[in-house]
Amino acid sequence: MLPTAITTRHFEIFLTMILSRNMAEAADKMGITVAAISKSLKTLERESGLTLFRHSNGRLIPTSEAERLMPFAQRAVEQLDRARQITLELRGGEIGRIVVGTAGPALVSLLPMAIADFHDRWPEIRIEMQIENTHALLEKVAGNEVDIGVGTPLVRDIDPRIMQLCTVQDLCETWLVAMVPTKHKLARASVVQPADLSQETMIGLPADSATTHLIAAAFQQSGVSYRTPIVAANAVGVCSLVQQGVGIGLMNPLMLAQDIFPGLVARPFRPRIMLRTCIYYSKLHPPSPPVARLIESLTRAAKTLGAKARI
């Protein structure tokens, strides 16, 4: 017999459980009790005749059957979400809040300009910003904890199940530059190469940063060791330290596009390293009309600042 007792709600809970460490975390994400999570998963397994999770070191691990079911469950939930959106539009309603997660240079460049543009057009919609590293940002997008994420490209060692739940859209491309104080000798250089930096104090991003991997590869190809005796948690920290004359940073030129770090100049870095800034949103919950409008504002900001940041 067909499992007629299974509903889309069972699939929503199933997908949330896949991205959670335990039932308590899944319950917190869904805003329901652990008992409700457990009951839903048991119903789904009973009605489908499948074993979807197994216990391992205190965690529920998806089985191979769960992995095969996952894309079909995603499509079912996506169709329900589309129906909800259409219902909202038909009754003339609006979603009054957008939660935006950000990582990287977008925090001081693209997002402020985009939010200013968006707020001028739709001041009634509240926007909340959360600052994360790229890995945490993608987890929040996949878990539907933020409506949209704006940040750097994918990081290494990220769970492929998370990426299966995220839609990625390129926003803009820029070229890596050397950030130096205006009085530094390299401020007069036409280009900066790894050999020019071999005796300089380098300020870097964390080892798991996509930008760090690209820079390290470029230095290795040039036969120069890339050492960062000082590491900042994010691009804002790097620029702040460079501004204080502590050292030199290799960064996305978007960091200087809004002129919030006076006393710094950007010099082209060679070999060229392309940097991408992306928009992320959930595959299970396509952008609502307000989120789609914010994406339009981000696209306009990227076009303006991307042209300004080209060196």
C-alpha positions in Angstrom: 0.0 0.0 0.0 1.1 3.6 -0.7 2.2 5.6 2.4 -0.8 7.9 2.4 -0.3 9.1 6.0 3.0 10.9 5.0 2.6 14.7 4.6 4.8 17.5 3.5 5.3 18.4 7.2 7.0 15.0 7.7 9.4 15.9 4.9 10.1 19.4 6.4 11.1 17.8 9.7 13.1 15.0 7.9 15.2 17.6 6.0 15.7 19.7 9.2 16.9 16.6 11.0 19.4 15.8 8.3 21.1 19.2 8.9 21.0 18.9 12.7 23.3 17.3 15.2 20.4 15.9 17.3 16.7 16.0 17.8 17.0 18.9 20.3 18.7 21.1 17.7 16.1 20.1 15.0 13.3 20.9 17.4 14.8 24.3 18.2 15.1 25.1 14.4 11.5 24.0 13.8 10.1 25.7 16.9 8.5 22.4 18.1 9.2 19.8 20.8 11.7 17.0 20.7 8.7 14.6 21.1 7.1 16.0 18.0 10.4 15.5 16.0 10.6 11.9 17.2 7.0 11.2 16.4 7.2 12.6 12.9 10.4 10.7 12.1 8.9 7.4 13.4 5.8 8.0 11.3 7.8 8.6 8.2 9.9 5.5 8.7 6.8 3.4 9.6 4.7 4.6 6.6 7.6 4.4 4.1 9.1 1.2 5.4 12.5 2.8 5.4 15.2 3.1 8.0 16.2 6.8 7.6 18.6 7.4 10.6 21.0 5.4 12.7 22.5 6.2 16.1 26.3 6.9 16.2 28.2 8.5 19.1 25.1 10.2 20.3 24.1 11.5 16.9 21.5 10.5 14.4 23.2 9.8 11.1 21.2 9.6 7.8 21.2 6.3 6.1 21.8 5.7 2.4 18.0 5.4 2.0 17.6 8.9 3.6 20.2 10.3 1.1 18.2 8.8 -1.8 14.9 10.2 -0.4 16.4 13.7 0.2 16.0 15.3 -3.3 12.4 14.1 -3.6 11.6 15.5 -0.1 13.2 18.8 -1.1 11.0 19.0 -4.2 7.9 18.3 -2.2 8.7 21.0 0.4 9.6 23.4 -2.4 6.3 23.0 -4.0 4.5 23.7 -0.7 6.6 26.8 -0.2 5.7 28.1 -3.6 2.0 27.5 -2.9 2.4 29.5 0.4 4.0 32.3 -1.5 1.3 32.5 -4.1 -1.3 32.5 -1.3 0.5 35.4 0.3 0.6 37.3 -3.0 -3.0 36.7 -3.8 -4.2 38.1 -0.5 -1.9 41.1 -0.9 0.2 40.3 2.1 3.9 41.1 2.6 6.6 39.5 4.7 7.6 42.3 7.1 11.1 41.0 8.0 14.2 39.9 6.1 17.2 38.3 7.9 20.4 38.7 6.0 23.6 36.8 6.8 26.9 38.1 5.6 30.6 37.2 5.5 33.5 39.0 4.0 33.8 42.4 2.3 30.1 42.6 1.5 29.6 43.7 5.1 31.2 47.1 4.5 30.5 47.6 0.8 27.7 45.9 -1.0 25.2 45.4 1.8 25.2 49.0 3.1 24.6 50.4 -0.3 22.0 47.7 -1.2 20.1 48.1 2.1 20.0 51.9 1.7 18.6 51.5 -1.8 16.1 48.9 -0.6 15.0 50.9 2.5 14.3 53.9 0.4 11.9 51.9 -1.8 10.3 49.7 0.9 10.8 51.3 4.3 8.1 49.2 5.9 10.2 46.0 5.7 12.5 45.4 8.6 16.0 44.1 7.8 18.2 42.2 10.4 21.9 41.5 9.7 23.9 38.6 11.1 27.7 38.4 10.7 29.2 35.0 10.2 32.1 33.2 8.6 31.3 31.5 5.2 30.9 28.0 6.7 28.5 29.2 9.4 26.6 31.4 6.9 26.0 28.4 4.6 24.7 26.3 7.5 22.3 29.0 8.4 21.1 29.4 4.8 20.6 25.6 4.5 18.8 25.5 7.9 16.5 28.4 6.9 17.8 30.5 9.8 18.5 33.4 7.4 16.5 34.4 4.3 19.6 35.3 2.3 23.4 35.1 2.6 26.0 37.3 1.0 29.6 36.3 1.1 32.6 34.6 -0.4 32.6 31.3 -2.4 32.3 27.9 -1.0 34.8 26.7 1.6 36.6 23.4 1.9 35.4 20.5 3.9 31.8 21.7 4.0 29.1 19.0 4.3 27.8 18.3 0.8 24.3 17.9 2.3 24.4 21.6 3.2 25.3 22.6 -0.3 22.5 20.5 -1.7 20.1 22.8 0.2 21.6 26.0 -1.0 21.2 27.9 -4.3 24.3 29.9 -5.2 24.1 33.0 -7.4 27.2 35.0 -8.4 27.0 38.7 -7.5 30.3 40.2 -8.7 33.9 39.4 -9.5 36.9 41.4 -8.4 40.7 41.0 -8.5 42.8 40.6 -5.3 44.8 43.7 -4.3 47.6 44.5 -1.8 46.3 46.9 0.9 49.1 49.1 2.1 49.4 52.4 4.1 49.8 55.5 1.9 53.3 56.1 3.3 54.5 52.6 2.7 57.1 52.2 -0.1 54.8 49.7 -1.9 52.1 52.4 -2.2 54.1 53.8 -5.1 54.4 50.4 -6.9 52.5 49.8 -10.1 52.0 46.2 -9.1 52.8 44.0 -6.1 54.1 40.5 -6.4 54.9 37.8 -3.9 58.7 38.5 -4.0 57.9 42.1 -3.0 56.2 40.8 0.2 58.8 38.3 1.3 60.2 40.6 3.9 57.0 42.3 4.9 54.7 41.5 7.9 51.7 39.9 6.4 48.2 40.0 8.0 46.0 37.2 6.8 42.6 35.7 7.2 42.0 32.3 8.9 43.4 29.2 7.3 40.0 27.9 6.2 39.2 31.1 4.2 38.8 30.6 0.5 40.9 33.7 -0.1 43.8 32.3 2.0 43.9 29.1 -0.1 44.1 31.2 -3.3 46.9 33.4 -2.0 48.9 30.5 -0.6 48.7 28.8 -4.0 49.9 31.9 -5.8 52.9 32.3 -3.5 53.8 28.7 -3.8 53.8 28.9 -7.6 56.0 32.0 -7.3 58.5 30.1 -5.1 57.8 32.4 -2.1 56.6 31.2 1.3 53.3 32.7 2.4 53.6 33.4 6.2 51.0 35.3 8.2 52.3 36.0 11.7 49.1 37.9 12.4 45.7 36.5 11.5 42.4 38.5 11.8 39.0 36.9 12.0 37.7 38.8 9.0 38.5 41.4 6.3 37.5 44.3 8.6 40.1 43.2 11.1 42.8 42.9 8.4 42.2 46.4 7.1 42.1 47.9 10.6 45.5 46.4 11.4 47.0 47.6 8.1 45.6 51.0 8.8 47.6 51.0 12.0 50.8 50.2 10.2 51.1 46.7 11.6 51.6 45.1 8.2 50.2 44.4 4.7 47.1 42.5 3.7 46.0 40.9 0.5 42.3 41.6 0.2 39.2 42.1 -2.0 39.2 45.7 -3.3 35.6 46.0 -2.2 36.9 46.7 1.2 38.0 50.2 0.1 35.1 50.9 -2.3 33.2 52.9 0.4 36.3 54.9 1.6 35.8 53.7 5.2 39.5 53.0 5.7 41.3 56.4 5.1 45.1 56.1 4.9 45.0 52.9 2.9 45.6 52.4 -0.8 45.1 49.3 -3.0 47.8 48.1 -5.4 47.2 45.4 -8.1 48.5 42.0 -7.1 50.2 39.7 -9.6 49.6 36.9 -10.5 46.0 37.9 -10.7 43.6 36.2 -8.3 39.9 36.5 -9.1 37.6 36.8 -6.1 33.8 36.1 -6.2 31.1 37.4 -4.1 27.9 35.3 -4.0 24.3 35.3 -2.9 23.0 32.2 -1.1 19.4 31.2 -0.4 17.6 28.0 0.5 16.5 25.6 -2.3 13.6 24.6 0.0 12.3 28.2 0.3 12.8 30.2 -2.9 13.1 34.0 -2.3 9.9 35.7 -1.2 9.0 38.9 -3.1 10.7 41.2 -0.6 13.9 39.0 -0.7 13.8 39.1 -4.5 13.7 42.9 -4.3 16.7 43.0 -1.9 18.6 40.8 -4.4 17.8 43.4 -7.1 19.2 46.1 -4.8 22.3 44.0 -4.2 22.7 43.5 -8.0 22.6 47.2 -8.5 25.1 47.9 -5.8 27.4 45.2 -7.1 27.4 46.8 -10.6 28.3 50.2 -9.1 30.9 49.1 -6.6 32.4 46.4 -8.8 33.2 49.0 -11.4 34.8 51.2 -8.7 36.8 48.4 -7.3 38.5 47.3 -10.5 42.2 48.0 -10.4 
